[in-house]
Amino acid sequence: MIRAKRELADLTVEAGEKWITELSTGEIRSLFKLSESINADNDED
């Protein structure tokens, strides 16, 4: 079953997108989290 899921993932995920599967949960959260400086810049509008 795991082998079948991996084969399916290989068919649906492009090679350039596989790097994200190697990240930890914390790294993914950090990647998509806005920094404080970006939030401050948006408050000026």
N, C-alpha and C positions, 0 to 999 in steps of 0.2 A: 504494500500500500504506500509506504513512504517513497519507494522507488518510482511508483507511478506519479505521485504528486511532484516529485523532483523533475521528472520528465515533462510534466505539464508546465511547470514553472519555467523550465528551459525553453519551451516553445513560446511562452507568452511574455517573458521578460527579456528585453533587449540586453545585449552584452554591456552597454554603457550604463545600464540601470542596476546591474547586479551589485555594485559597490555599496548601495544603501542597505542591502541585506546583511552586510558585515558589521554595521554599526550597532552599538548597544542602544538600549532605550534612552539612556541619558544623552548620548551623542545625537540621537535623532531629535530629542526635545530641544537640545541646544541649537541644533541646525535651524529649526523652524521658529525659535523664540526671537522676538524682537529685542534688540538691545535697548538699554535705557536711553542712549543718545538718540536713537531713531524715534523713540516715543517722545522725547523732549522736543525734537524738531517738528513733529506733527502737532504739538500743542500750540505752536506759534501761529498756525494758520487761522 
